[in-house]
Amino acid sequence: MSGHDSKYFSTTKKGEIPELKEELNSQYKDKRKDAVKKVIAAMTVGKDVSSLFTDVVNCMQTENLELKKLVYLYLINYAKSQPDLAILAVNTFVKDSQDPNPLIRALAVRTMGCIRVDKITEYLCDPLQRCLKDDDPYVRKTAAICVAKLYDINAELVEDRGFLESLKDLISDNNPMVVANAVAALAEIQENSTRPIFEITSHTLSKLLTALNECTEWGQVFILDALSRYKAADAREAENIVERVTPRLQHANCAVVLSAVKMILQQMELITSTDVVRNLCKKMAPPLVTLLSAEPEIQYVALRNINLIVQRRPTILAHEIKVFFCKYNDPIYVKMEKLEIMIKLASDRNIDQVLLEFKEYATEVDVDFVRKAVRAIGRCAIKLERAAERCISVLLELIKIKVNYVVQEAIIVIKDIFRRYPNTYESIIATLCESLDTLDEPEAKASMIWIIGEYAERIDNADELLESFLESFPEEPPQVQLQLLTATVKLFLKKPTEGPQQMIQVVLNNATVETDNPDLRDRAYIYWRLLSTDPEAAKDVVLAEKPVISDDSNQLDPSLLDELLANIATLSSVYHKPPDTFVTRVKPATQRTEDDEYPDGNETGYAESPANAADGGASPPTSSSSVPYGAARQPAPAPDAPAPVAPVPDLLGDLIGLDNNAIVPADQHATSSGPPLPILLPASTGQGLQISAQLARQDGQIFYSLQFENNSQITLDGFMIQFNKNSFGLAAAGSLQVPPLAPGASTRTLLPMVLFQNMSAGPPSSLLQVAVKNNQQPVWYFNDKILLHVFFTDDGRMERTSFLETWRSLPDSNEVLKEFPGIMVSSAEATLDRLAATNMFFIAKRKHANQDVFYFSAKIPRGIPFLIELTTVIGNPGVKCAIKTPNPEMAPLFFEAIETLLKA
């Protein structure tokens, strides 16, 4: 639409749909076109205009290309919800696929491919067959992509009608864009298929390499990705392929460059000539360097890919380390990646340059970056033995700066250097001990304690140094406690004098009697037994020679690296994870649709009962379906009883430990499995159907507990439910699982709910409007009440100090009071237990005159706390409730909930 079309998005007056209907049926073309634009505008902003389906489809019969495109756009959006009406458009599609205008032919086939409705698929085959052999290349390339879409809907149909063979024929097409689209379609089909479909032969190879020079940049990406999966027969063929692809390295598009690099890297594995490999490495360096002059986001993607490339072929960028030096205006995520690559490229030849850079970075303002830079210096020391001394000199210079976090990070990496080069650089220990008082981070403390324990015999005052840490032993984190325990044992074994003997007694007592940490306690008992039975054996165990460490913290496993290099220029190479760890390919199930709407225009669909699957011809999706209620309490059916209706498998129910077989069969009355539910739709109103329901919280999740009783004379099935917009955005998280109900039968079920999906405007309200329908009766509407305590979360407990601070921090205007003169608390203990069961956590109790004052805390989703003060005289009527909360407008709902709980 043009820039002047914003008027179509403006708010319209009442009666919008009838007005649009009238305009769509106008005899004037311009008026019809404007009406379709208004419909598309309304659809774009989320309004439901599906009721105009027939009128919009009638506008398809036009020569105006713009109008036809708009109608097709509408069809793609609403064909799923109106499959029966969508078939009305099929004749026009078929007619348009034979139009003299190639744009209209391509548009028809593209649209038919986008309408993912089974009923239309069969009509698509003939037009698609024609378009795959069309004279116009634009139509052929559109049809090629359409085959991939059709395969996703109905794979068998594509294979039976010979579309795969037609696609393979298109690889030999004389138009490069047709070839590229055919390759893209075949590659996508191959991903969804378990058997080989797209295999490149020597004949197709030459066709693809020829098309590579002439097609668009995205066509080149598709072809290069396909070529990267081709295994050359020998080194000579691999060299020929690489020679044809190398010019793509000079392309302006980053995706083409990375795809070319991926393809060349794959073929290089087969090339035996070292000269050829060396020349290719030289050719790949400039394009990769050029990527680092792009926008920061592209730089980051390039750096993540380069990180993988240098792990396999470090020689490619060995002479280009300067391009990875950080600029002052680089975003932090780019700087961190550059650091990683600099460590990987660091060598004896360039280490002085690199250390100067790292030292500069260690004086910057970004704390995380500074820490990473200091660690980088340590990792270079571990990686390069000849440069270790220079690295340690830089670390000591940084320690002298006396910046706390720099000192602590330096001590952590020096500990690793000591482990890499034992008995080499211990002369610097005295300098490290000067910084002992500044250590406050667990890892730095643990590293310093390890150094003192490991070299206790060389440190004159080692016992004093360790004793300074022992004073706070009970408060230290487990990491520090474990190191203190081991270091004290080492000190005792190396210097078994009176001081260390007393220290070891104190430490072992703290680590066995005073601690709840099982790791610490077990290690302390092992040391205690070793020392008390055989001190020499203890020396052999505790003072054993340690293996020399190496820096492999950021090296990937070779097999994983192979997989990631095969996926360069994809998300996989950015995440450094195989595709199957974050992409799940799910075959979508065809869903049954309904025309009924909620009165308020709520667009959330009904949650469908599995009983409908038999009628709809295709079963609905099974994820997140409802969890039946009270599974363990149901008696087993008698051996001669008819088999119960099998519910749809419920993964959610299995996960939280509930049984799916609790739905009562159609010929068996539901036994009472749980407290009685309030009747919301009496049988007298529901033509014999009685519905009882209430929101409930179970195992930390919110459910809608429902009981259906069929007092009519007919079997009821196909139950579905829908919730209108409400203050908490409550909506069904899955389908409603109710079996067919025979006359006189009843069943009870739990429907999992989600929050904040279906929010209504205005002040908070406890009103929940529900609509339930089945195949035999009209839609039944009823109202329920949302009780706030159902939303109280498990993490609402506060410490007393936190409670007081929060109470004081909230202004007095946020405090709301209400009295309940008719309620009496007869037992404090019973009331506390009842409130605790709903996640209202008891904080404290005090006496005020003859009254008892109780304090509680609670929290609802999105972290909104409630601080509650209940004042009453036990055994006498009258309760006063005061609450403080950041959202005082929620107070009326809270008081409704507390009144319900206190009356129970």
SEZA-388662 format. One record per residue (C-alpha): x, y, z; chain. Coordinates in steps of 0.5 Angstrom, whole numbers, plus 500, padded with zeros to 3 digits. Layout:
% SEZA-388662
((X,Y,Z),"A")
...
This chain:
% SEZA-388662
((500,500,500),"A")
((502,507,499),"A")
((504,512,504),"A")
((497,515,503),"A")
((494,509,506),"A")
((495,511,513),"A")
((488,513,513),"A")
((485,506,513),"A")
((488,505,520),"A")
((484,510,523),"A")
((479,509,528),"A")
((472,508,525),"A")
((465,509,528),"A")
((460,504,530),"A")
((458,499,525),"A")
((464,498,522),"A")
((463,491,519),"A")
((456,492,516),"A")
((459,498,513),"A")
((465,494,510),"A")
((461,489,507),"A")
((457,494,504),"A")
((463,497,500),"A")
((466,490,499),"A")
((459,489,495),"A")
((459,496,491),"A")
((459,496,484),"A")
((465,501,483),"A")
((472,498,483),"A")
((475,504,487),"A")
((470,503,493),"A")
((471,496,493),"A")
((479,497,493),"A")
((479,502,498),"A")
((474,497,502),"A")
((479,491,502),"A")
((485,496,504),"A")
((481,498,510),"A")
((480,490,511),"A")
((487,489,511),"A")
((488,495,515),"A")
((484,492,521),"A")
((487,485,520),"A")
((494,488,521),"A")
((492,491,527),"A")
((489,485,530),"A")
((481,486,529),"A")
((477,480,527),"A")
((475,481,520),"A")
((474,474,518),"A")
((466,475,518),"A")
((467,478,511),"A")
((471,472,508),"A")
((466,471,503),"A")
((465,478,501),"A")
((473,479,500),"A")
((473,473,496),"A")
((468,476,491),"A")
((473,481,490),"A")
((478,476,487),"A")
((475,477,480),"A")
((479,483,478),"A")
((484,485,473),"A")
((487,490,478),"A")
((494,487,480),"A")
((494,491,487),"A")
((487,489,489),"A")
((488,481,487),"A")
((495,482,492),"A")
((491,484,497),"A")
((485,479,497),"A")
((490,474,497),"A")
((494,477,503),"A")
((487,476,506),"A")
((486,469,504),"A")
((493,467,507),"A")
((491,470,514),"A")
((484,467,514),"A")
((483,460,510),"A")
((485,456,516),"A")
((479,459,520),"A")
((475,458,514),"A")
((477,452,510),"A")
((470,451,507),"A")
((469,458,505),"A")
((477,458,502),"A")
((475,452,497),"A")
((470,458,494),"A")
((477,461,492),"A")
((480,455,488),"A")
((477,456,482),"A")
((479,463,481),"A")
((486,460,483),"A")
((486,455,478),"A")
((484,460,473),"A")
((489,465,475),"A")
((495,460,474),"A")
((493,460,467),"A")
((493,468,466),"A")
((497,471,461),"A")
((500,475,466),"A")
((506,471,469),"A")
((506,476,475),"A")
((499,473,476),"A")
((500,466,475),"A")
((506,466,480),"A")
((502,470,485),"A")
((496,465,484),"A")
((501,459,486),"A")
((505,462,491),"A")
((498,464,495),"A")
((496,457,494),"A")
((502,454,497),"A")
((501,459,503),"A")
((494,457,505),"A")
((496,451,509),"A")
((489,447,509),"A")
((489,440,507),"A")
((482,441,503),"A")
((486,446,498),"A")
((492,442,497),"A")
((489,437,492),"A")
((487,443,488),"A")
((494,446,488),"A")
((497,440,484),"A")
((495,441,477),"A")
((496,449,477),"A")
((503,447,480),"A")
((505,442,475),"A")
((503,447,469),"A")
((507,452,473),"A")
((514,448,474),"A")
((514,448,466),"A")
((512,455,465),"A")
((515,459,460),"A")
((517,465,464),"A")
((522,463,469),"A")
((519,468,475),"A")
((513,463,475),"A")
((518,457,475),"A")
((522,460,481),"A")
((516,461,485),"A")
((513,454,483),"A")
((520,451,486),"A")
((519,454,493),"A")
((511,452,493),"A")
((513,445,492),"A")
((517,445,499),"A")
((511,448,502),"A")
((507,443,499),"A")
((512,437,502),"A")
((511,440,509),"A")
((503,440,508),"A")
((503,433,505),"A")
((509,429,503),"A")
((506,423,500),"A")
((502,427,495),"A")
((509,431,493),"A")
((512,424,492),"A")
((506,421,488),"A")
((505,427,483),"A")
((512,427,481),"A")
((514,434,484),"A")
((521,432,486),"A")
((523,429,479),"A")
((520,436,477),"A")
((524,440,482),"A")
((531,436,480),"A")
((530,437,473),"A")
((529,445,474),"A")
((537,444,477),"A")
((538,444,469),"A")
((534,450,468),"A")
((538,455,464),"A")
((535,461,469),"A")
((540,461,475),"A")
((535,464,479),"A")
((530,458,478),"A")
((536,453,479),"A")
((537,457,486),"A")
((530,456,488),"A")
((530,449,486),"A")
((536,448,490),"A")
((533,452,496),"A")
((527,447,496),"A")
((530,441,495),"A")
((535,443,501),"A")
((529,444,505),"A")
((525,438,503),"A")
((532,434,505),"A")
((532,437,512),"A")
((525,434,513),"A")
((526,427,510),"A")
((529,421,513),"A")
((531,418,506),"A")
((536,422,501),"A")
((532,426,496),"A")
((538,431,494),"A")
((544,428,492),"A")
((549,432,488),"A")
((552,429,482),"A")
((558,431,477),"A")
((553,433,472),"A")
((549,437,477),"A")
((555,440,480),"A")
((557,443,474),"A")
((550,446,473),"A")
((550,449,480),"A")
((557,452,479),"A")
((555,455,473),"A")
((549,458,476),"A")
((553,461,482),"A")
((556,466,478),"A")
((549,469,475),"A")
((544,469,480),"A")
((542,474,486),"A")
((546,474,493),"A")
((541,469,496),"A")
((541,465,491),"A")
((548,464,491),"A")
((548,463,499),"A")
((543,457,497),"A")
((547,454,492),"A")
((554,455,496),"A")
((550,451,502),"A")
((548,446,498),"A")
((555,445,495),"A")
((558,445,502),"A")
((555,438,503),"A")
((558,435,497),"A")
((564,431,498),"A")
((569,431,492),"A")
((571,425,489),"A")
((578,426,490),"A")
((583,432,491),"A")
((583,434,484),"A")
((576,435,484),"A")
((576,439,490),"A")
((581,444,488),"A")
((577,445,482),"A")
((571,446,486),"A")
((574,451,490),"A")
((577,455,484),"A")
((570,456,482),"A")
((568,458,488),"A")
((574,463,491),"A")
((571,469,487),"A")
((565,469,492),"A")
((570,471,497),"A")
((570,478,494),"A")
((562,479,495),"A")
((559,485,498),"A")
((554,481,502),"A")
((557,478,508),"A")
((552,472,508),"A")
((555,470,501),"A")
((562,471,504),"A")
((561,466,510),"A")
((558,461,506),"A")
((564,461,501),"A")
((568,460,507),"A")
((564,454,509),"A")
((564,451,503),"A")
((572,452,502),"A")
((573,449,509),"A")
((569,443,507),"A")
((573,442,501),"A")
((580,443,504),"A")
((579,437,508),"A")
((580,433,502),"A")
((586,437,498),"A")
((593,434,500),"A")
((597,439,497),"A")
((600,444,502),"A")
((601,450,497),"A")
((594,450,495),"A")
((592,450,502),"A")
((597,455,504),"A")
((594,459,498),"A")
((587,458,500),"A")
((588,460,507),"A")
((592,467,505),"A")
((586,468,500),"A")
((581,467,506),"A")
((584,472,511),"A")
((582,479,507),"A")
((575,477,506),"A")
((574,475,514),"A")
((578,482,516),"A")
((573,486,512),"A")
((567,483,515),"A")
((570,486,522),"A")
((569,493,519),"A")
((561,492,518),"A")
((556,494,524),"A")
((557,491,531),"A")
((552,486,530),"A")
((555,483,523),"A")
((562,484,527),"A")
((559,479,533),"A")
((556,474,528),"A")
((563,474,524),"A")
((567,474,530),"A")
((563,468,533),"A")
((564,464,526),"A")
((572,466,526),"A")
((572,463,533),"A")
((571,457,530),"A")
((575,457,524),"A")
((581,459,528),"A")
((580,453,532),"A")
((581,449,526),"A")
((585,453,521),"A")
((589,458,526),"A")
((594,460,520),"A")
((588,463,516),"A")
((589,469,521),"A")
((595,468,524),"A")
((598,475,521),"A")
((592,479,522),"A")
((592,479,530),"A")
((592,487,530),"A")
((585,487,527),"A")
((582,484,533),"A")
((585,489,538),"A")
((579,492,541),"A")
((577,499,539),"A")
((574,504,544),"A")
((567,504,542),"A")
((566,497,541),"A")
((560,494,544),"A")
((562,490,550),"A")
((560,483,546),"A")
((564,485,541),"A")
((570,486,545),"A")
((569,479,549),"A")
((569,476,542),"A")
((575,479,540),"A")
((579,477,547),"A")
((577,470,545),"A")
((580,470,538),"A")
((586,474,541),"A")
((588,468,546),"A")
((587,463,540),"A")
((592,467,535),"A")
((597,469,541),"A")
((604,466,539),"A")
((611,467,541),"A")
((612,472,535),"A")
((606,476,537),"A")
((606,476,545),"A")
((609,482,546),"A")
((604,486,542),"A")
((598,482,545),"A")
((600,483,552),"A")
((601,491,551),"A")
((594,490,549),"A")
((591,486,555),"A")
((595,491,560),"A")
((591,497,557),"A")
((584,493,557),"A")
((586,492,564),"A")
((585,499,566),"A")
((579,500,563),"A")
((572,502,566),"A")
((568,496,564),"A")
((569,491,570),"A")
((567,485,566),"A")
((572,486,561),"A")
((577,488,565),"A")
((577,481,569),"A")
((576,478,562),"A")
((583,481,560),"A")
((586,479,566),"A")
((584,472,565),"A")
((587,473,558),"A")
((594,474,560),"A")
((594,468,565),"A")
((591,464,559),"A")
((597,466,555),"A")
((602,464,560),"A")
((599,457,561),"A")
((599,457,553),"A")
((606,459,551),"A")
((611,457,556),"A")
((616,462,553),"A")
((612,468,555),"A")
((610,465,562),"A")
((615,470,565),"A")
((613,476,561),"A")
((605,475,563),"A")
((607,474,570),"A")
((611,481,570),"A")
((605,484,567),"A")
((600,481,572),"A")
((605,483,578),"A")
((604,490,575),"A")
((597,490,575),"A")
((597,488,582),"A")
((601,494,584),"A")
((595,498,581),"A")
((591,496,588),"A")
((585,496,584),"A")
((581,491,588),"A")
((578,487,582),"A")
((584,487,578),"A")
((588,484,584),"A")
((583,478,585),"A")
((583,476,578),"A")
((590,476,578),"A")
((591,472,584),"A")
((586,467,581),"A")
((590,466,574),"A")
((597,466,578),"A")
((594,460,582),"A")
((593,457,575),"A")
((600,459,573),"A")
((603,455,579),"A")
((599,449,577),"A")
((602,449,570),"A")
((609,451,572),"A")
((610,448,579),"A")
((616,450,582),"A")
((618,456,577),"A")
((615,462,579),"A")
((614,461,587),"A")
((618,468,588),"A")
((612,472,587),"A")
((608,469,593),"A")
((611,475,598),"A")
((608,480,593),"A")
((601,476,593),"A")
((601,476,601),"A")
((601,483,601),"A")
((594,483,598),"A")
((591,478,603),"A")
((586,484,606),"A")
((583,486,600),"A")
((580,479,598),"A")
((573,479,598),"A")
((571,474,593),"A")
((570,467,594),"A")
((574,465,588),"A")
((580,469,589),"A")
((580,467,597),"A")
((580,460,595),"A")
((586,461,590),"A")
((590,465,595),"A")
((588,459,600),"A")
((590,454,595),"A")
((597,458,594),"A")
((598,458,602),"A")
((597,451,603),"A")
((601,448,597),"A")
((607,452,599),"A")
((606,452,606),"A")
((613,450,607),"A")
((616,456,603),"A")
((612,461,607),"A")
((614,463,614),"A")
((608,465,617),"A")
((603,461,613),"A")
((600,459,619),"A")
((598,466,621),"A")
((596,467,614),"A")
((591,461,614),"A")
((589,463,621),"A")
((586,470,619),"A")
((581,466,614),"A")
((579,461,620),"A")
((576,467,624),"A")
((570,467,619),"A")
((570,460,617),"A")
((563,459,619),"A")
((560,465,614),"A")
((565,463,608),"A")
((562,460,602),"A")
((563,452,601),"A")
((568,454,596),"A")
((573,457,601),"A")
((571,453,606),"A")
((573,447,602),"A")
((580,450,600),"A")
((581,452,608),"A")
((580,445,610),"A")
((585,442,605),"A")
((590,448,606),"A")
((590,447,614),"A")
((591,439,613),"A")
((597,441,608),"A")
((600,446,613),"A")
((599,441,619),"A")
((603,435,614),"A")
((608,440,612),"A")
((609,443,619),"A")
((606,439,625),"A")
((608,444,630),"A")
((603,446,636),"A")
((600,452,632),"A")
((598,448,626),"A")
((596,442,631),"A")
((591,447,634),"A")
((588,450,627),"A")
((587,443,625),"A")
((583,441,631),"A")
((579,447,630),"A")
((578,446,623),"A")
((576,439,623),"A")
((571,441,629),"A")
((568,446,625),"A")
((567,442,618),"A")
((564,436,622),"A")
((560,439,627),"A")
((558,446,626),"A")
((556,445,618),"A")
((550,443,614),"A")
((554,442,608),"A")
((555,434,606),"A")
((561,435,601),"A")
((565,439,607),"A")
((563,434,612),"A")
((565,428,608),"A")
((572,431,606),"A")
((573,433,613),"A")
((571,426,616),"A")
((576,423,611),"A")
((582,427,613),"A")
((580,426,620),"A")
((581,418,619),"A")
((587,419,615),"A")
((591,423,620),"A")
((588,419,626),"A")
((590,412,623),"A")
((596,413,618),"A")
((599,420,617),"A")
((604,418,612),"A")
((598,415,608),"A")
((595,422,609),"A")
((601,425,606),"A")
((601,421,600),"A")
((594,423,599),"A")
((594,430,600),"A")
((601,432,598),"A")
((601,428,592),"A")
((604,431,585),"A")
((598,434,581),"A")
((598,433,574),"A")
((600,439,570),"A")
((594,443,567),"A")
((593,446,560),"A")
((588,451,557),"A")
((583,448,554),"A")
((577,452,557),"A")
((575,455,551),"A")
((577,449,546),"A")
((571,445,543),"A")
((571,438,542),"A")
((573,436,535),"A")
((567,432,533),"A")
((562,438,535),"A")
((567,443,532),"A")
((566,439,525),"A")
((559,440,526),"A")
((559,447,527),"A")
((564,448,521),"A")
((559,445,517),"A")
((554,450,519),"A")
((558,456,519),"A")
((553,462,517),"A")
((547,460,521),"A")
((545,461,528),"A")
((549,454,530),"A")
((555,458,529),"A")
((553,464,533),"A")
((551,460,539),"A")
((556,454,538),"A")
((551,449,539),"A")
((549,444,534),"A")
((542,446,531),"A")
((538,440,534),"A")
((539,443,541),"A")
((535,449,539),"A")
((531,448,533),"A")
((525,442,534),"A")
((522,441,527),"A")
((515,439,529),"A")
((510,437,524),"A")
((504,441,525),"A")
((497,437,526),"A")
((491,440,523),"A")
((486,443,527),"A")
((479,443,527),"A")
((476,450,527),"A")
((469,453,529),"A")
((465,459,527),"A")
((462,461,534),"A")
((465,467,538),"A")
((465,470,545),"A")
((460,476,545),"A")
((466,481,547),"A")
((470,479,540),"A")
((475,475,544),"A")
((479,472,539),"A")
((482,466,544),"A")
((479,460,541),"A")
((476,454,545),"A")
((480,449,548),"A")
((477,443,544),"A")
((475,436,547),"A")
((479,430,545),"A")
((472,427,543),"A")
((471,432,537),"A")
((477,429,534),"A")
((473,423,531),"A")
((468,428,528),"A")
((474,433,525),"A")
((477,428,522),"A")
((484,430,525),"A")
((486,430,532),"A")
((488,436,535),"A")
((495,438,538),"A")
((496,434,544),"A")
((501,438,548),"A")
((499,442,554),"A")
((492,439,555),"A")
((488,438,561),"A")
((490,434,567),"A")
((485,430,570),"A")
((483,430,577),"A")
((484,426,583),"A")
((487,420,579),"A")
((489,416,585),"A")
((483,416,588),"A")
((479,412,582),"A")
((477,405,583),"A")
((479,400,577),"A")
((473,399,573),"A")
((470,392,573),"A")
((473,386,568),"A")
((467,386,564),"A")
((465,393,564),"A")
((466,397,557),"A")
((473,400,556),"A")
((473,407,558),"A")
((475,412,553),"A")
((482,413,552),"A")
((484,421,553),"A")
((489,424,549),"A")
((496,423,552),"A")
((498,428,557),"A")
((505,430,557),"A")
((504,436,562),"A")
((500,431,567),"A")
((506,426,566),"A")
((511,431,568),"A")
((508,433,574),"A")
((506,426,577),"A")
((498,426,575),"A")
((495,420,572),"A")
((491,421,565),"A")
((486,415,567),"A")
((482,419,572),"A")
((477,421,567),"A")
((470,417,569),"A")
((468,413,563),"A")
((461,415,560),"A")
((457,409,563),"A")
((460,410,570),"A")
((458,416,575),"A")
((464,420,578),"A")
((466,419,585),"A")
((467,425,589),"A")
((474,426,588),"A")
((476,432,592),"A")
((471,438,595),"A")
((465,440,592),"A")
((465,445,587),"A")
((460,451,587),"A")
((455,450,581),"A")
((455,455,576),"A")
((451,453,571),"A")
((445,449,574),"A")
((441,443,570),"A")
((435,447,570),"A")
((439,453,565),"A")
((443,448,561),"A")
((438,444,559),"A")
((440,438,563),"A")
((447,440,563),"A")
((450,442,570),"A")
((457,445,571),"A")
((461,446,577),"A")
((467,450,577),"A")
((473,453,581),"A")
((480,456,580),"A")
((485,451,584),"A")
((492,451,585),"A")
((496,445,585),"A")
((503,443,585),"A")
((505,451,584),"A")
((500,451,578),"A")
((493,454,577),"A")
((488,449,574),"A")
((480,450,573),"A")
((477,445,576),"A")
((471,443,573),"A")
((465,438,574),"A")
((460,436,568),"A")
((453,432,570),"A")
((449,430,564),"A")
((442,430,567),"A")
((439,430,560),"A")
((436,424,555),"A")
((442,425,550),"A")
((449,423,550),"A")
((453,430,550),"A")
((460,430,547),"A")
((465,435,544),"A")
((466,439,550),"A")
((470,446,549),"A")
((471,452,553),"A")
((473,459,552),"A")
((475,465,557),"A")
((473,472,556),"A")
((478,477,557),"A")
((479,478,565),"A")
((484,482,570),"A")
((489,477,570),"A")
((489,475,563),"A")
((487,467,565),"A")
((486,463,559),"A")
((486,455,558),"A")
((493,452,557),"A")
((491,446,553),"A")
((485,443,551),"A")
((479,441,555),"A")
((479,433,556),"A")
((472,431,557),"A")
((469,424,554),"A")
((462,423,551),"A")
((457,424,557),"A")
((452,419,557),"A")
((445,421,560),"A")
((446,420,568),"A")
((454,420,568),"A")
((458,426,570),"A")
((466,427,570),"A")
((471,431,573),"A")
((477,434,570),"A")
((483,439,571),"A")
((484,444,566),"A")
((491,448,566),"A")
((491,455,566),"A")
((496,461,564),"A")
((496,468,566),"A")
((497,474,562),"A")
((494,472,556),"A")
((488,475,555),"A")
((488,482,559),"A")
((482,486,560),"A")
((483,494,561),"A")
((480,498,567),"A")
((481,497,574),"A")
((482,489,577),"A")
((476,485,578),"A")
((474,478,580),"A")
((469,477,575),"A")
((471,471,570),"A")
((466,470,564),"A")
((466,463,561),"A")
((463,460,555),"A")
((462,452,554),"A")
((459,449,548),"A")
((458,442,546),"A")
((456,438,539),"A")
((449,438,542),"A")
((447,444,545),"A")
((448,452,544),"A")
((454,455,548),"A")
((453,456,555),"A")
((455,463,558),"A")
((456,463,566),"A")
((460,468,571),"A")
((465,465,576),"A")
((469,469,581),"A")
((477,470,581),"A")
((479,469,588),"A")
((486,472,589),"A")
((489,467,594),"A")
((489,462,588),"A")
((495,466,585),"A")
((499,466,591),"A")
((506,464,589),"A")
((511,459,593),"A")
((516,465,594),"A")
((512,470,598),"A")
((515,468,604),"A")
((519,474,607),"A")
((524,475,613),"A")
((522,479,619),"A")
((527,485,617),"A")
((525,485,610),"A")
((518,485,612),"A")
((519,491,616),"A")
((523,495,611),"A")
((518,493,606),"A")
((513,496,610),"A")
((516,502,612),"A")
((518,503,605),"A")
((511,503,602),"A")
((508,510,603),"A")
((502,510,608),"A")
((497,511,602),"A")
((498,504,600),"A")
((495,502,606),"A")
((488,499,606),"A")
((484,497,612),"A")
((477,493,612),"A")
((473,490,618),"A")
((470,484,618),"A")
((465,484,624),"A")
((461,477,623),"A")
((468,473,622),"A")
((470,470,628),"A")
((477,466,629),"A")
((476,460,634),"A")
((483,457,633),"A")
((489,461,632),"A")
((493,455,630),"A")
((488,452,625),"A")
((487,459,622),"A")
((495,459,621),"A")
((495,452,618),"A")
((489,454,613),"A")
((493,461,611),"A")
((499,457,610),"A")
((496,452,605),"A")
((495,458,600),"A")
((502,461,601),"A")
((500,466,606),"A")
((506,466,610),"A")
((506,467,618),"A")
((511,472,620),"A")
((510,474,627),"A")
((505,475,632),"A")
((504,480,638),"A")
((499,482,643),"A")
((496,489,643),"A")
((492,490,649),"A")
((487,484,649),"A")
((488,483,642),"A")
((492,478,638),"A")
((496,481,632),"A")
((498,477,626),"A")
((503,479,621),"A")
((503,475,614),"A")
((507,476,607),"A")
((504,473,600),"A")
((506,475,593),"A")
((502,474,586),"A")
((505,473,580),"A")
((510,479,577),"A")
((513,479,584),"A")
((507,484,587),"A")
((508,483,595),"A")
((502,483,600),"A")
((504,485,607),"A")
((498,483,612),"A")
((496,485,619),"A")
((490,481,622),"A")
((488,484,629),"A")
((483,480,633),"A")
((481,477,639),"A")
((481,469,639),"A")
((474,467,640),"A")
((470,473,639),"A")
((467,476,633),"A")
((471,481,629),"A")
((477,481,625),"A")
((481,487,622),"A")
((485,487,616),"A")
((490,492,614),"A")
((495,491,608),"A")
((500,494,604),"A")
((502,493,597),"A")
((505,497,591),"A")
((498,496,588),"A")
((493,498,593),"A")
((488,497,587),"A")
((488,490,588),"A")
((486,491,595),"A")
((478,489,594),"A")
((480,483,591),"A")
((485,481,597),"A")
((479,482,602),"A")
((475,478,598),"A")
((480,472,598),"A")
((481,473,606),"A")
((474,473,607),"A")
((473,467,604),"A")
((479,464,607),"A")
((477,466,614),"A")
((470,463,613),"A")
((472,457,611),"A")
